[in-house]
Amino acid sequence: MYAVIQDRGRQHTVRSGDEILCDLDLERSAGEAITFAEVLLIGDEGETRFGKPFIEGAQVVGEVLGVQKSAKLIVFKFKRRKNVRKKQGHRQKYTRVRIKEIRA
């Protein structure tokens, strides 16, 4: 069984046991349960249910594993012949979540 969930504007296709990266949620700590109520689609062997836009009563339950950073992104701005150079770095922080159960 798999599901498509929406979390803060992003969609994730998940199955039980999968690990996904969600945008950083400072209210959650490691080991805490998290519930995704915005389920767009649930698929099983031969049967698929679509929501309009969400499936009522469906939930995906997960467990927060901790915070993780992405790879470093370098932003370099440059204007030729003007001696203008600006270098910035950025590392996005994510919350790692393990999917435990899909409730249809």
DSSP file (Angstrom, degrees, kcal/mol; ACC not computed):
  #  RESIDUE AA STRUCTURE BP1 BP2  ACC     N-H-->O    O-->H-N    N-H-->O    O-->H-N    TCO  KAPPA ALPHA  PHI   PSI    X-CA   Y-CA   Z-CA
    1    1 A M              0   0    0      0, 0.0    15,-0.5     0, 0.0     2,-0.3   0.000 360.0 360.0 360.0 140.0    0.0    0.0    0.0
    2    2 A Y  E     -AB  15  43A   0     41,-2.3    41,-2.6    13,-0.1     2,-0.3  -0.915 360.0-163.5-135.9 163.5    1.2    3.5   -0.8
    3    3 A A  E     -AB  14  42A   0     11,-2.4    11,-3.1    -2,-0.3     2,-0.5  -0.978  18.1-135.8-145.0 155.3    0.0    7.0   -0.4
    4    4 A V  E     -AB  13  41A   0     37,-2.3    36,-2.9    -2,-0.3    37,-1.2  -0.974  31.8-175.3-112.4 119.5    0.6   10.5   -1.7
    5    5 A I  E     -AB  12  39A   0      7,-2.6     7,-2.4    -2,-0.5     2,-0.5  -0.775  19.0-138.2-114.9 158.9    0.7   13.1    1.1
    6    6 A Q  E     +A   11   0A   0     32,-2.2     2,-0.4    -2,-0.3    32,-0.4  -0.971  19.8 177.4-117.7 130.0    1.0   16.9    1.2
    7    7 A D  E >  S-A   10   0A   0      3,-2.9     3,-1.6    -2,-0.5    16,-0.2  -0.933  72.4 -27.5-134.9 110.6    3.2   18.6    3.7
    8    8 A R  T 3  S-     0   0    0     -2,-0.4     3,-0.1     1,-0.3    -1,-0.1   0.875 127.3 -44.6  53.1  44.1    3.6   22.4    3.5
    9    9 A G  T 3  S+     0   0    0      1,-0.3     2,-0.4     0, 0.0    -1,-0.3   0.357 118.1 105.6  88.3  -6.8    2.9   22.5   -0.2
   10   10 A R  E <   -A    7   0A   0     -3,-1.6    -3,-2.9     2,-0.0     2,-0.4  -0.852  59.5-141.7-108.3 145.3    5.2   19.6   -1.1
   11   11 A Q  E     -A    6   0A   0     -2,-0.4     2,-0.4    -5,-0.2    -5,-0.2  -0.867  15.9-172.4-108.0 139.1    3.9   16.2   -2.2
   12   12 A H  E     -A    5   0A   0     -7,-2.4    -7,-2.6    -2,-0.4     2,-0.6  -0.993  19.2-142.5-130.0 135.0    5.6   12.9   -1.1
   13   13 A T  E     -A    4   0A   0     -2,-0.4     2,-0.3    -9,-0.2    -9,-0.2  -0.882  36.4-179.9 -93.2 122.4    4.8    9.3   -2.3
   14   14 A V  E     -A    3   0A   0    -11,-3.1   -11,-2.4    -2,-0.6     2,-0.3  -0.894  23.3-174.8-130.3 153.4    5.3    7.1    0.8
   15   15 A R  E >   -A    2   0A   0     -2,-0.3     3,-1.8   -13,-0.2    84,-0.2  -0.875  50.7 -73.5-131.0 166.3    5.0    3.5    1.9
   16   16 A S  T 3  S+     0   0    0    -15,-0.5    84,-0.2    -2,-0.3     3,-0.1  -0.435 121.3  22.2 -62.5 132.1    5.4    1.9    5.3
   17   17 A G  T 3  S+     0   0    0     82,-3.0    -1,-0.2     1,-0.3    83,-0.1   0.239  91.8 131.4  94.2 -12.6    9.0    2.0    6.4
   18   18 A D    <   -     0   0    0     -3,-1.8    81,-3.0    80,-0.1     2,-0.5  -0.342  48.8-141.8 -70.1 153.9   10.1    4.8    4.0
   19   19 A E  E     -D   98   0B   0     79,-0.2     2,-0.3    -3,-0.1    79,-0.2  -0.982  22.8-178.3-116.9 129.2   12.1    7.8    5.3
   20   20 A I  E     -D   97   0B   0     77,-2.8    77,-2.7    -2,-0.5     2,-0.6  -0.847  25.4-127.1-124.0 160.4   11.3   11.2    3.9
   21   21 A L  E     -D   96   0B   0     -2,-0.3     2,-0.3    75,-0.2    75,-0.2  -0.946  29.2-177.2-108.8 118.5   12.7   14.7    4.4
   22   22 A C  E     -D   95   0B   0     73,-2.7    73,-2.7    -2,-0.6     3,-0.1  -0.706  40.3 -80.8-106.1 162.2   10.1   17.4    5.3
   23   23 A D  E     -D   94   0B   0     -2,-0.3    71,-0.2    71,-0.2    -1,-0.1  -0.282  68.9 -75.7 -59.0 151.3   10.8   21.1    5.9
   24   24 A L        -     0   0    0     69,-1.1     2,-0.5    70,-0.1    -1,-0.2  -0.228  47.0-170.6 -56.2 130.2   12.2   21.9    9.3
   25   25 A D    >   -     0   0    0     -3,-0.1     3,-1.3     3,-0.1    -1,-0.1  -0.925   6.7-170.8-124.8 102.1    9.6   21.7   12.1
   26   26 A L  T 3  S+     0   0    0     -2,-0.5    -1,-0.1     1,-0.3    -2,-0.0   0.676  80.9  67.4 -70.3 -16.8   11.1   23.1   15.3
   27   27 A E  T 3  S+     0   0    0      2,-0.0     2,-0.3     0, 0.0    -1,-0.3   0.668  90.9  76.4 -76.8 -15.7    8.1   22.0   17.4
   28   28 A R    <   -     0   0    0     -3,-1.3     2,-0.3     4,-0.0    -3,-0.1  -0.749  61.6-167.2-100.8 142.6    9.0   18.3   16.8
   29   29 A S    >   -     0   0    0     -2,-0.3     3,-1.8     1,-0.1    35,-0.2  -0.813  39.9 -73.3-121.0 166.0   11.8   16.4   18.6
   30   30 A A  T 3  S+     0   0    0     -2,-0.3    35,-0.2     1,-0.2     3,-0.1  -0.298 117.2  22.4 -61.0 136.9   13.3   13.0   17.8
   31   31 A G  T 3  S+     0   0    0     33,-3.4    -1,-0.2     1,-0.3     2,-0.2   0.289  91.8 128.0  90.8  -8.7   11.1   10.0   18.7
   32   32 A E    <   -     0   0    0     -3,-1.8    32,-2.9    32,-0.2    -1,-0.3  -0.524  60.5-117.4 -82.4 147.7    7.9   12.0   18.6
   33   33 A A  E     -E   63   0B   0     30,-0.2     2,-0.4    -2,-0.2    30,-0.2  -0.585  27.7-166.4 -83.5 146.0    4.9   10.8   16.5
   34   34 A I  E     -E   62   0B   0     28,-2.6    28,-3.0    -2,-0.2     2,-0.5  -0.995   5.0-154.4-134.3 140.2    3.7   13.0   13.6
   35   35 A T  E     -E   61   0B   0     -2,-0.4     2,-0.7    26,-0.2    26,-0.2  -0.961   3.5-156.6-120.5 128.4    0.4   12.6   11.6
   36   36 A F  E     +E   60   0B   0     24,-3.0    24,-1.9    -2,-0.5   -29,-0.1  -0.913  14.9 174.4-102.0 113.5   -0.1   13.7    8.1
   37   37 A A        +     0   0    0     -2,-0.7     2,-1.5    22,-0.2    21,-0.2   0.615  58.8  86.3 -95.1 -14.7   -3.9   14.3    7.5
   38   38 A E        +     0   0    0    -32,-0.4   -32,-2.2    22,-0.1     2,-0.6  -0.632  56.9 167.6 -90.1  82.6   -3.6   15.7    4.0
   39   39 A V  E     -B    5   0A   0     -2,-1.5    16,-2.6    16,-0.4   -34,-0.2  -0.868  14.8-179.7-100.3 120.1   -3.7   12.5    2.0
   40   40 A L  E     +     0   0A   0    -36,-2.9    11,-2.2    -2,-0.6     2,-0.3   0.798  66.0   7.5 -89.2 -32.1   -4.2   13.0   -1.7
   41   41 A L  E     -BC   4  50A   0    -37,-1.2   -37,-2.3     9,-0.2     2,-0.4  -0.995  52.4-163.7-154.4 141.8   -4.2    9.4   -2.9
   42   42 A I  E     -BC   3  49A   0      7,-2.3     7,-3.1    -2,-0.3     2,-0.4  -0.994  16.1-171.2-129.1 126.6   -4.1    5.9   -1.5
   43   43 A G  E     +BC   2  48A   0    -41,-2.6   -41,-2.3    -2,-0.4     2,-0.2  -0.934  10.5 164.7-121.2 141.6   -3.2    3.0   -3.8
   44   44 A D  E >   - C   0  47A   0      3,-3.1     2,-0.8    -2,-0.4     3,-0.6  -0.743  58.9 -46.7-136.3-176.0   -3.3   -0.7   -3.2
   45   45 A E  T 3  S-     0   0    0      1,-0.3     3,-0.1    -2,-0.2    -2,-0.0  -0.422 124.9 -21.5 -62.0 102.9   -3.2   -3.8   -5.4
   46   46 A G  T 3  S+     0   0    0     -2,-0.8     2,-0.4     1,-0.1    -1,-0.3   0.318 122.8  91.3  82.3  -9.3   -5.5   -2.9   -8.2
   47   47 A E  E <   +C   44   0A   0     -3,-0.6    -3,-3.1     2,-0.0     2,-0.4  -0.978  48.0 180.0-126.4 130.1   -7.5   -0.3   -6.2
   48   48 A T  E     -C   43   0A   0     -2,-0.4     2,-0.5    -5,-0.2    -5,-0.2  -0.995   9.5-160.8-130.5 131.4   -6.7    3.4   -6.1
   49   49 A R  E     -C   42   0A   0     -7,-3.1    -7,-2.3    -2,-0.4     2,-0.3  -0.949   8.2-161.7-113.9 130.1   -8.7    6.1   -4.2
   50   50 A F  E     -C   41   0A   0     -2,-0.5     2,-0.2    -9,-0.2    -9,-0.2  -0.826   9.8-137.3-108.1 147.4   -8.4    9.8   -5.1
   51   51 A G        -     0   0    0    -11,-2.2     4,-0.2     2,-0.4     3,-0.1  -0.621  17.4-121.2 -99.0 162.8   -9.3   12.7   -2.9
   52   52 A K  S    S-     0   0    0      2,-1.1     2,-0.1    -2,-0.2   -12,-0.0  -0.636 103.1 -41.3-129.2  75.2  -11.1   15.9   -3.8
   53   53 A P  S    S+     0   0    0      0, 0.0    -2,-0.4     0, 0.0     2,-0.3  -0.975 143.2  16.5 -85.2 -18.3   -8.6   17.3   -2.8
   54   54 A F  S    S-     0   0    0     -2,-0.1    -2,-1.1    -4,-0.1     2,-0.6  -0.831  74.6-114.4-118.1 156.1   -8.1   15.1    0.3
   55   55 A I    >   -     0   0    0    -16,-2.6     3,-1.2    -2,-0.3   -16,-0.4  -0.772  37.7-124.5 -86.1 122.2   -9.4   11.7    1.3
   56   56 A E  T 3  S+     0   0    0     -2,-0.6     3,-0.1     1,-0.2   -18,-0.0  -0.464  89.3  10.3 -71.3 134.8  -11.6   12.1    4.4
   57   57 A G  T 3  S+     0   0    0      1,-0.3     2,-0.3    -2,-0.2    -1,-0.2   0.340  96.0 125.5  82.9  -6.5  -10.6   10.0    7.4
   58   58 A A    <   +     0   0    0     -3,-1.2     2,-0.3   -21,-0.2   -19,-0.3  -0.657  33.2 173.9 -88.2 142.1   -7.2    8.9    5.9
   59   59 A Q  E     - F   0 103B   0     44,-2.4    44,-3.2    -2,-0.3     2,-0.5  -0.985  25.7-148.4-143.7 152.3   -4.0    9.5    7.8
   60   60 A V  E     -EF  36 102B   0    -24,-1.9   -24,-3.0    -2,-0.3     2,-0.4  -0.994  19.8-156.2-121.9 124.2   -0.3    8.7    7.5
   61   61 A V  E     +EF  35 101B   0     40,-2.6    39,-2.6    -2,-0.5    40,-1.9  -0.835  19.0 167.0-105.6 135.7    1.5    8.2   10.8
   62   62 A G  E     -EF  34  99B   0    -28,-3.0   -28,-2.6    -2,-0.4     2,-0.4  -0.851  29.9-124.2-138.6 174.1    5.2    8.6   11.1
   63   63 A E  E     -EF  33  98B   0     35,-2.6    35,-2.7    -2,-0.3     2,-0.4  -0.988  25.8-123.3-125.6 131.6    8.0    9.0   13.6
   64   64 A V  E     - F   0  97B   0    -32,-2.9   -33,-3.4    -2,-0.4    33,-0.2  -0.590  24.2-177.3 -75.1 127.2   10.4   11.9   13.8
   65   65 A L  E     -     0   0B   0     31,-3.2     2,-0.3    -2,-0.4    32,-0.2   0.692  49.7 -89.1 -97.2 -24.0   14.1   10.7   13.5
   66   66 A G  E     - F   0  96B   0     30,-1.1    30,-2.9   -37,-0.1     2,-0.4  -0.930  51.4 -47.8 146.4-169.6   15.8   14.0   13.9
   67   67 A V  E     - F   0  95B   0     -2,-0.3     2,-0.3    28,-0.2    28,-0.2  -0.811  46.4-176.2-103.6 140.9   17.1   17.0   12.0
   68   68 A Q  E     - F   0  94B   0     26,-2.7    26,-3.5    -2,-0.4     2,-0.3  -0.982  16.4-138.3-136.3 146.8   19.3   16.7    8.9
   69   69 A K  E     - F   0  93B   0     -2,-0.3    24,-0.2    24,-0.2     3,-0.1  -0.803  18.1-131.9-103.4 147.7   21.1   19.3    6.7
   70   70 A S        -     0   0    0     22,-2.6     3,-0.1    -2,-0.3    -1,-0.1  -0.233  44.3 -68.9 -82.9-179.8   21.2   19.1    2.9
   71   71 A A        -     0   0    0      1,-0.1    21,-0.4    20,-0.1    -1,-0.2  -0.349  64.5 -90.5 -67.1 153.4   24.4   19.6    0.9
   72   72 A K        -     0   0    0     19,-0.1     2,-0.5    -3,-0.1    19,-0.2  -0.452  37.2-153.2 -72.5 136.7   25.9   23.1    0.8
   73   73 A L  E     -G   90   0C   0     17,-2.9    17,-2.0    -2,-0.2     2,-0.5  -0.945   5.7-150.2-111.3 127.0   24.6   25.4   -1.9
   74   74 A I  E     -G   89   0C   0     -2,-0.5     2,-0.5    15,-0.2    15,-0.2  -0.857   7.2-166.2-101.9 128.0   27.0   28.2   -3.0
   75   75 A V  E     -G   88   0C   0     13,-3.3    13,-3.1    -2,-0.5     2,-0.5  -0.964  10.2-178.7-112.7 118.6   25.5   31.4   -4.3
   76   76 A F  E     -G   87   0C   0     -2,-0.5     2,-0.4    11,-0.2    11,-0.2  -0.967   7.3-168.7-124.6 118.3   28.0   33.6   -6.1
   77   77 A K  E     +G   86   0C   0      9,-3.1     9,-2.5    -2,-0.5     2,-0.4  -0.883  13.8 174.6-107.4 137.9   27.1   37.0   -7.6
   78   78 A F  E     -G   85   0C   0     -2,-0.4     2,-0.5     7,-0.2     7,-0.2  -0.999  22.1-166.8-148.5 134.7   29.5   38.7   -9.9
   79   79 A K  E > > -G   84   0C   0      5,-2.1     3,-1.3    -2,-0.4     5,-1.0  -0.984  31.8-125.0-123.4 119.9   29.6   41.9  -12.0
   80   80 A R  T 3 5S+     0   0    0     -2,-0.5     5,-0.0     1,-0.2    -2,-0.0  -0.281  85.1   3.9 -68.6 146.4   32.4   42.0  -14.5
   81   81 A R  T 3 5S+     0   0    0      1,-0.1    -1,-0.2     3,-0.0     0, 0.0   0.552 112.0  86.0  60.5  11.6   34.8   45.0  -14.6
   82   82 A K  T < 5S-     0   0    0     -3,-1.3    -2,-0.2     2,-0.1    -1,-0.1   0.398  95.2-122.9-116.7  -1.1   33.1   46.5  -11.5
   83   83 A N  T   5 +     0   0    0     -4,-0.3     2,-0.6     1,-0.2    -3,-0.1   0.872  63.7 142.9  57.8  39.4   35.0   44.7   -8.8
   84   84 A V  E   < +G   79   0C   0     -5,-1.0    -5,-2.1     2,-0.0     2,-0.4  -0.949  14.4 154.2-114.7 115.8   31.7   43.4   -7.4
   85   85 A R  E     +G   78   0C   0     -2,-0.6     2,-0.4    -7,-0.2    -7,-0.2  -0.997  14.0 179.4-140.3 134.8   31.8   39.9   -6.0
   86   86 A K  E     -G   77   0C   0     -9,-2.5    -9,-3.1    -2,-0.4     2,-0.5  -0.974   4.8-171.2-139.6 123.4   29.5   38.4   -3.3
   87   87 A K  E     +G   76   0C   0     -2,-0.4     2,-0.3   -11,-0.2   -11,-0.2  -0.960   9.5 171.9-119.2 127.7   29.7   34.8   -2.2
   88   88 A Q  E     -G   75   0C   0    -13,-3.1   -13,-3.3    -2,-0.5     2,-0.3  -0.957  15.7-153.0-131.0 150.9   27.1   33.2    0.1
   89   89 A G  E     -G   74   0C   0     -2,-0.3     2,-0.3   -15,-0.2   -15,-0.2  -0.911  10.5-172.9-120.9 152.9   26.5   29.7    1.3
   90   90 A H  E     -G   73   0C   0    -17,-2.0   -17,-2.9    -2,-0.3     2,-0.4  -0.992  11.9-172.5-147.3 136.4   23.3   28.0    2.4
   91   91 A R        -     0   0    0     -2,-0.3     2,-0.2   -19,-0.2   -19,-0.1  -0.960  22.2-142.0-128.1 114.0   22.4   24.6    3.9
   92   92 A Q        -     0   0    0     -2,-0.4   -22,-2.6   -21,-0.4     2,-0.4  -0.503  14.0-138.0 -73.6 139.0   18.7   23.8    4.2
   93   93 A K  E     - F   0  69B   0    -24,-0.2   -69,-1.1    -2,-0.2     2,-0.3  -0.830  22.7-174.2-100.9 139.0   17.6   22.0    7.3
   94   94 A Y  E     -DF  23  68B   0    -26,-3.5   -26,-2.7    -2,-0.4     2,-0.6  -0.876  25.7-126.1-127.1 158.2   15.1   19.2    7.1
   95   95 A T  E     -DF  22  67B   0    -73,-2.7   -73,-2.7    -2,-0.3     2,-0.5  -0.943  26.9-140.9-102.1 122.3   13.2   17.0    9.6
   96   96 A R  E     -DF  21  66B   0    -30,-2.9   -31,-3.2    -2,-0.6   -30,-1.1  -0.734  22.8-173.4 -87.2 128.7   13.7   13.3    8.8
   97   97 A V  E     -DF  20  64B   0    -77,-2.7   -77,-2.8    -2,-0.5     2,-0.5  -0.979  17.3-150.6-127.9 132.7   10.5   11.2    9.2
   98   98 A R  E     -DF  19  63B   0    -35,-2.7   -35,-2.6    -2,-0.4     2,-0.4  -0.907  23.6-130.0-100.6 127.0   10.1    7.4    9.1
   99   99 A I  E     + F   0  62B   0    -81,-3.0   -82,-3.0    -2,-0.5   -37,-0.3  -0.626  30.4 173.1 -78.6 126.1    6.6    6.4    7.9
  100  100 A K  E     +     0   0B   0    -39,-2.6     2,-0.3    -2,-0.4   -38,-0.2   0.829  57.4   2.0 -99.6 -42.2    5.1    3.8   10.2
  101  101 A E  E     - F   0  61B   0    -40,-1.9   -40,-2.6   -85,-0.1     2,-0.5  -0.999  47.8-145.7-154.2 145.9    1.5    3.3    9.1
  102  102 A I  E     - F   0  60B   0     -2,-0.3     2,-0.6   -42,-0.2   -42,-0.2  -0.973  19.3-162.4-115.0 116.8   -1.1    4.3    6.4
  103  103 A R  E       F   0  59B   0    -44,-3.2   -44,-2.4    -2,-0.5    -2,-0.0  -0.883 360.0 360.0-102.7 117.5   -4.6    4.5    7.8
  104  104 A A              0   0    0     -2,-0.6   -46,-0.2   -46,-0.2    -1,-0.1   0.446 360.0 360.0 -90.2 360.0   -7.2    4.4    5.0
